[in-house]
């Protein structure tokens, strides 16, 4: 059993303290939860339908229900590489998701070059004024690059977008192509532009990007906004079902490796499932964190165990 209490609130100095290892899902450097993710009923069928139909998979469910984790497991199982991520806000635009052109950065570089040419008259102007150096592909723009296999793209919280964004996405997702206007305007035959979330570059011909394999796209929604029917028609839709004690038990065992048959653990799982079934907003992550800390508190210390549960299992949306 691991120790739970480190800070006492007395202000007395006891010297450096060695904290315990973090819970598995909070370990630095851990890139994926694919090995422990437990898909709820029907999700495997929805994923396979989206893969075969080359359609985005729209997953709706409450916060903390594991909507964004499924793509990590799919990418790991199918060898789709690192997952690209686009977290949507009310200010997100399709243009930002495709690429960004740093016009101000280019102007600054041109002015700097003008200053340098005073002392270096033989400087090659094309080296400095390469427009491709100021174009950076976004997550969607990178996912649509030609590739021998699909890229995995997570579009997180699509329901937080401006009302026009889902409609703007339709054409790009249908045809799998887009233009980089600045390269087209300058008549560039080829340009090497930076990809999203990496130092790698990609060669773009004629200012147009055309995917060779439609990306596998998972879009998540908390159900806060109704999405337009033309958009929904082009998605495979899946709604996270209410959790069962069996599913939550498997999730707890996979993450923590603890005995879920013990009375305190089983009762906490049952209380969690009952709260979610009653439409109370509590997340699996809260349950896992609570059980992780309770391992450091003896079962006989019911008062402290109750304080920890009360602290960590507050309903989402409250203070």
C-alpha positions as CSV (number, residue, x, y, z in Angstrom):
1,X,0.0,0.0,0.0
2,X,1.4,3.4,-0.9
3,X,1.5,6.4,1.3
4,X,-1.1,9.1,0.6
5,X,-0.3,12.1,2.9
6,X,2.8,14.2,2.3
7,X,1.8,17.8,3.0
8,X,0.6,18.3,6.6
9,X,-0.2,22.1,6.6
10,X,1.9,22.7,9.7
11,X,4.7,24.6,8.0
12,X,7.3,22.4,9.6
13,X,10.3,21.5,7.5
14,X,11.1,17.8,7.2
15,X,13.5,18.0,4.3
16,X,13.1,16.8,0.7
17,X,10.3,14.4,0.1
18,X,10.2,11.7,-2.5
19,X,6.8,11.6,-4.1
20,X,5.3,8.3,-5.3
21,X,5.2,7.5,-9.0
22,X,2.4,9.3,-10.9
23,X,-0.6,7.3,-12.0
24,X,-0.1,5.5,-15.3
25,X,-2.2,8.0,-17.3
26,X,-0.2,10.9,-15.9
27,X,3.3,9.5,-16.6
28,X,5.4,12.0,-18.6
29,X,6.4,10.6,-22.0
30,X,3.5,8.2,-22.2
31,X,2.1,9.0,-25.6
32,X,-1.0,6.8,-25.8
33,X,-3.6,4.9,-23.8
34,X,-4.3,2.6,-26.7
35,X,-3.3,-0.6,-24.8
36,X,-5.8,0.0,-22.0
37,X,-8.7,1.6,-23.8
38,X,-11.9,-0.4,-23.5
39,X,-14.3,0.4,-26.3
40,X,-18.0,0.4,-25.3
41,X,-20.6,-1.6,-27.1
42,X,-21.0,-0.8,-30.8
43,X,-17.9,1.4,-31.1
44,X,-15.8,-1.2,-32.9
45,X,-18.6,-1.5,-35.6
46,X,-18.7,2.3,-36.0
47,X,-14.9,2.5,-36.4
48,X,-14.9,-0.2,-39.1
49,X,-17.8,1.4,-40.9
50,X,-16.0,4.8,-41.0
51,X,-12.8,3.1,-42.2
52,X,-14.4,1.3,-45.0
53,X,-16.7,4.1,-46.1
54,X,-13.9,6.8,-45.8
55,X,-16.2,8.9,-43.7
56,X,-15.4,10.8,-40.5
57,X,-16.5,9.2,-37.3
58,X,-18.5,11.6,-35.1
59,X,-18.6,10.5,-31.5
60,X,-20.9,12.2,-29.1
61,X,-20.8,11.9,-25.3
62,X,-20.2,13.7,-22.0
63,X,-16.8,15.0,-21.1
64,X,-14.4,12.4,-19.8
65,X,-16.1,9.5,-21.5
66,X,-13.1,8.5,-23.6
67,X,-14.3,10.0,-26.9
68,X,-10.8,11.2,-28.0
69,X,-9.0,8.0,-26.9
70,X,-10.4,5.6,-29.5
71,X,-8.3,7.2,-32.3
72,X,-5.1,6.4,-30.5
73,X,-6.1,2.7,-30.3
74,X,-7.1,2.7,-34.0
75,X,-3.9,4.4,-35.1
76,X,-1.8,2.0,-33.0
77,X,-3.6,-1.2,-34.2
78,X,-3.5,-0.2,-37.9
79,X,-0.1,1.5,-38.0
80,X,-1.4,4.9,-39.0
81,X,1.4,6.8,-37.3
82,X,1.2,9.7,-34.9
83,X,-2.3,11.1,-34.4
84,X,-2.8,14.7,-35.7
85,X,-4.9,16.8,-33.4
86,X,-7.1,19.9,-34.0
87,X,-8.9,21.2,-30.9
88,X,-11.8,23.4,-32.1
89,X,-12.8,26.6,-30.4
90,X,-15.4,29.3,-31.3
91,X,-12.6,31.1,-33.2
92,X,-11.4,28.2,-35.2
93,X,-11.5,28.5,-39.0
94,X,-11.1,26.0,-41.8
95,X,-8.2,28.1,-43.1
96,X,-6.2,27.7,-39.9
97,X,-6.7,23.9,-40.0
98,X,-5.4,23.7,-43.5
99,X,-2.4,26.1,-43.3
100,X,-1.1,29.4,-42.1
101,X,0.9,32.0,-44.1
102,X,3.1,34.2,-41.9
103,X,3.0,37.4,-44.0
104,X,4.4,39.5,-41.2
105,X,7.3,37.1,-40.8
106,X,8.1,37.3,-44.4
107,X,8.0,41.1,-44.4
108,X,10.4,41.2,-41.5
109,X,12.7,38.7,-43.2
110,X,12.7,40.9,-46.3
111,X,13.6,44.0,-44.3
112,X,16.3,42.1,-42.5
113,X,17.7,41.0,-45.8
114,X,17.8,44.6,-47.1
115,X,19.9,45.5,-44.1
116,X,22.3,42.6,-44.6
117,X,22.8,43.4,-48.3
118,X,24.5,46.6,-47.3
119,X,27.4,44.5,-45.9
120,X,26.9,41.4,-48.0
121,X,26.0,42.5,-51.6
122,X,26.4,39.0,-53.0
123,X,23.6,37.6,-50.9
124,X,21.2,35.5,-52.9
125,X,17.7,37.1,-52.6
126,X,15.9,33.9,-53.3
127,X,17.3,32.2,-50.3
128,X,15.9,34.8,-48.0
129,X,12.6,35.4,-49.8
130,X,11.4,31.8,-50.1
131,X,7.6,32.0,-49.5
132,X,7.5,28.3,-48.6
133,X,9.5,29.1,-45.4
134,X,6.5,31.1,-44.1
135,X,3.8,28.5,-44.8
136,X,3.0,26.0,-42.1
137,X,0.4,23.3,-42.7
138,X,-2.3,22.8,-40.1
139,X,-3.5,19.5,-38.7
140,X,-6.1,19.0,-41.4
141,X,-3.8,20.2,-44.1
142,X,-1.2,17.7,-43.0
143,X,-3.7,14.9,-42.9
144,X,-4.6,15.5,-46.5
145,X,-1.0,15.2,-47.8
146,X,-0.4,12.3,-50.3
147,X,0.6,9.2,-48.3
148,X,0.6,5.4,-48.9
149,X,-1.8,5.0,-45.9
150,X,-4.4,7.2,-44.2
151,X,-3.3,9.6,-41.5
152,X,-5.3,9.7,-38.3
153,X,-6.8,13.1,-37.4
154,X,-8.7,14.0,-34.2
155,X,-11.0,17.0,-34.5
156,X,-11.9,17.6,-30.9
157,X,-15.1,19.3,-29.7
158,X,-16.5,20.1,-33.1
159,X,-19.7,21.3,-31.4
160,X,-17.7,24.3,-30.0
161,X,-17.2,25.7,-33.5
162,X,-18.8,28.7,-35.2
163,X,-22.0,27.7,-36.9
164,X,-20.3,28.0,-40.4
165,X,-17.3,25.7,-39.7
166,X,-19.1,22.3,-40.2
167,X,-20.4,23.5,-43.5
168,X,-17.0,24.8,-44.6
169,X,-15.5,21.4,-43.8
170,X,-17.8,19.5,-46.2
171,X,-16.1,20.3,-49.5
172,X,-12.6,19.6,-48.2
173,X,-13.7,16.3,-46.6
174,X,-15.6,15.2,-49.7
175,X,-12.9,15.8,-52.2
176,X,-9.7,15.5,-50.1
177,X,-8.0,18.5,-51.7
178,X,-7.3,22.2,-51.1
179,X,-5.1,25.0,-52.6
180,X,-2.4,27.0,-50.9
181,X,-3.4,30.3,-52.5
182,X,-0.1,32.1,-51.9
183,X,1.9,29.4,-53.8
184,X,-0.6,29.5,-56.7
185,X,-0.4,33.3,-56.9
186,X,3.4,33.2,-57.1
187,X,3.4,30.4,-59.7
188,X,5.6,28.1,-57.7
189,X,6.0,24.7,-59.4
190,X,7.2,23.1,-56.2
191,X,7.5,24.2,-52.6
192,X,8.6,22.4,-49.5
193,X,6.4,23.5,-46.6
194,X,6.4,22.6,-42.9
195,X,4.0,20.0,-41.6
196,X,2.0,20.2,-38.5
197,X,3.6,19.4,-35.1
198,X,6.9,18.3,-36.6
199,X,10.0,19.7,-38.2
200,X,9.4,17.6,-41.4
201,X,8.5,19.3,-44.7
202,X,6.3,18.1,-47.5
203,X,6.6,18.9,-51.2
204,X,3.6,20.6,-52.7
205,X,3.2,20.8,-56.5
206,X,1.5,23.7,-58.2
207,X,0.2,25.0,-54.9
208,X,-2.4,22.2,-54.6
209,X,-2.6,19.4,-52.1
210,X,-4.5,16.2,-53.0
211,X,-4.7,13.2,-50.7
212,X,-4.1,9.8,-52.1
213,X,-5.8,8.1,-49.1
214,X,-8.7,9.8,-47.2
215,X,-7.6,10.3,-43.6
216,X,-9.2,8.5,-40.8
217,X,-11.0,11.3,-38.9
218,X,-12.6,11.1,-35.5
219,X,-14.6,14.1,-34.5
220,X,-15.9,14.5,-30.9
221,X,-18.9,16.4,-29.6
222,X,-20.2,17.0,-26.1
223,X,-23.7,17.6,-27.7
224,X,-23.6,21.3,-26.8
225,X,-24.6,22.4,-30.3
226,X,-26.8,20.8,-33.0
227,X,-24.8,20.1,-36.1
228,X,-26.4,20.7,-39.6
229,X,-28.0,17.7,-41.3
230,X,-25.8,17.9,-44.5
231,X,-22.8,17.6,-42.2
232,X,-24.2,14.7,-40.2
233,X,-25.2,12.8,-43.4
234,X,-21.5,12.6,-44.3
235,X,-20.5,11.2,-41.0
236,X,-20.7,7.8,-39.3
237,X,-22.3,8.7,-36.0
238,X,-21.9,7.0,-32.6
239,X,-23.1,8.1,-29.2
240,X,-21.3,6.9,-26.1
241,X,-23.8,4.7,-24.2
242,X,-24.4,4.9,-20.5
243,X,-21.7,3.0,-18.7
244,X,-22.3,-0.4,-17.1
245,X,-20.6,-1.7,-14.0
246,X,-18.9,-4.3,-16.2
247,X,-17.4,-1.8,-18.6
248,X,-16.2,0.5,-15.8
249,X,-14.8,-2.5,-14.0
250,X,-12.8,-3.5,-17.0
251,X,-11.5,0.1,-17.4
252,X,-10.4,0.3,-13.8
253,X,-8.7,-3.1,-14.0
254,X,-6.9,-2.1,-17.2
255,X,-5.6,1.2,-15.8
256,X,-4.9,0.3,-12.2
257,X,-4.7,-3.5,-12.1
258,X,-6.6,-3.5,-8.8
259,X,-9.1,-6.0,-7.4
260,X,-12.4,-4.6,-8.5
261,X,-14.3,-7.3,-6.5
262,X,-13.2,-5.7,-3.2
263,X,-16.2,-4.2,-1.4
264,X,-15.0,-0.5,-1.3
265,X,-13.9,-0.5,-4.9
266,X,-17.1,-2.3,-6.1
267,X,-19.3,0.1,-4.2
268,X,-17.5,3.2,-5.6
269,X,-17.9,1.9,-9.1
270,X,-21.6,1.3,-8.5
271,X,-22.0,4.8,-7.1
272,X,-20.2,6.2,-10.2
273,X,-22.4,4.3,-12.6
274,X,-25.6,5.3,-10.8
275,X,-24.5,9.0,-10.9
276,X,-23.8,8.9,-14.7
277,X,-27.1,7.0,-15.3
278,X,-28.9,9.8,-13.5
279,X,-27.3,12.3,-16.0
280,X,-24.9,13.7,-13.5
281,X,-21.6,14.8,-15.1
282,X,-18.8,12.9,-13.7
283,X,-15.9,11.5,-15.7
284,X,-14.1,8.1,-15.6
285,X,-10.8,10.0,-15.1
286,X,-12.2,11.3,-11.7
287,X,-13.0,7.7,-10.7
288,X,-9.6,6.4,-11.6
289,X,-7.9,9.2,-9.7
290,X,-10.0,8.6,-6.7
291,X,-9.3,4.8,-6.7
292,X,-5.6,5.5,-7.2
293,X,-5.4,7.7,-4.1
294,X,-7.6,5.4,-2.0
295,X,-5.0,2.6,-2.4
296,X,-2.8,4.7,0.0
297,X,-5.5,4.9,2.7
298,X,-6.4,1.9,4.9
299,X,-10.0,0.7,4.4
300,X,-10.5,1.2,8.2
301,X,-9.9,4.9,7.8
302,X,-13.4,5.6,6.4
303,X,-13.4,9.3,7.3
304,X,-10.3,10.1,5.2
305,X,-11.5,7.9,2.4
306,X,-14.8,9.7,2.3
307,X,-12.9,13.1,2.2
308,X,-10.9,12.0,-0.8
309,X,-14.0,10.7,-2.6
310,X,-15.9,13.9,-1.9
311,X,-12.9,16.0,-3.1
312,X,-12.3,14.2,-6.4
313,X,-15.8,13.1,-7.4
314,X,-17.4,16.5,-7.7
315,X,-19.8,16.8,-10.6
316,X,-18.4,18.6,-13.6
317,X,-19.8,22.1,-14.2
318,X,-19.8,22.9,-10.5
319,X,-17.3,25.0,-8.6
